[in-house]
Amino acid sequence: NAGVTQTPKFQVLKTGQSMTLQCAQDMNHNSMYWYRQDPGMGLRLIYYSASEGTTDKGEVPNGYNVSRLNKREFSLRLESAAPSQTSVYFCASRRRQGGSNQPQHFGDGTRLSIL
Amino acid sequence: GQQLNQSPQSMFIQEGEDVSMNCTSSSIFNTWLWYKQDPGEGPVLLIALYKAGELTSNGRLTAQFGITRKDSFLNISASIPSDVGIYFCAGPHAGNNRKLIWGLGTSLAVNP
């Protein structure tokens, strides 16, 4: 049972290059999320997708785009990478069950460095 | 806006000691989630709390949902080296429970 799978695990880019981070979940979850984690800043939400076909901005969406390709996959794109986007990126998914607050399940992250 | 304040920010303890950390807010939460993040990995859910006053255990870990609904506590008994990591609390955003509010974490180091 793979859970949430992120690819790649590591990537180095030059300023201005573009890149797509991939995320797939095999738990049949409705909602998917992209976070970035920086030292001392905790987890900050970039974008999320409450269900297939919808996407919404989180706290720090500038410089990113997302695509909910199908129920399993949610990708994050950097169109023109900047050094400020150097971070660890986490994808998460969550089952929607009525009005209850089901917890999110995380992948192992993509470590992205932009030079 | 909603915020979660975790304390302490970091802890360095001896193996075998008990650990206590907490998460507080000026806002009411109806769910508290405790996650652990091992170095180089993503956060993993430890305990979920859904009812004020609830006390839930997971092995050596025990978490409580505060009566005021503005705080939660996590205790680890008889710590071992693999307890090392960052512990996060989280709770649903008041206006949109599809999103979570996160604390900044408590970093735990255990000296064998």
Interface residues (C-beta under 8 A of the other chain):
Chain A: V4 S31 G40 M41 G42 L43 L45 Y48 A50 G58 F90 A92 R94 R96 G99 S100 N101 P103 Q104 H105 F106 G107 D108 G109
Chain B: N30 T31 L33 G40 E41 G42 P43 V44 L45 A48 Y50 F88 P92 N97 R98 K99 L100 W102 G103 L104 G105
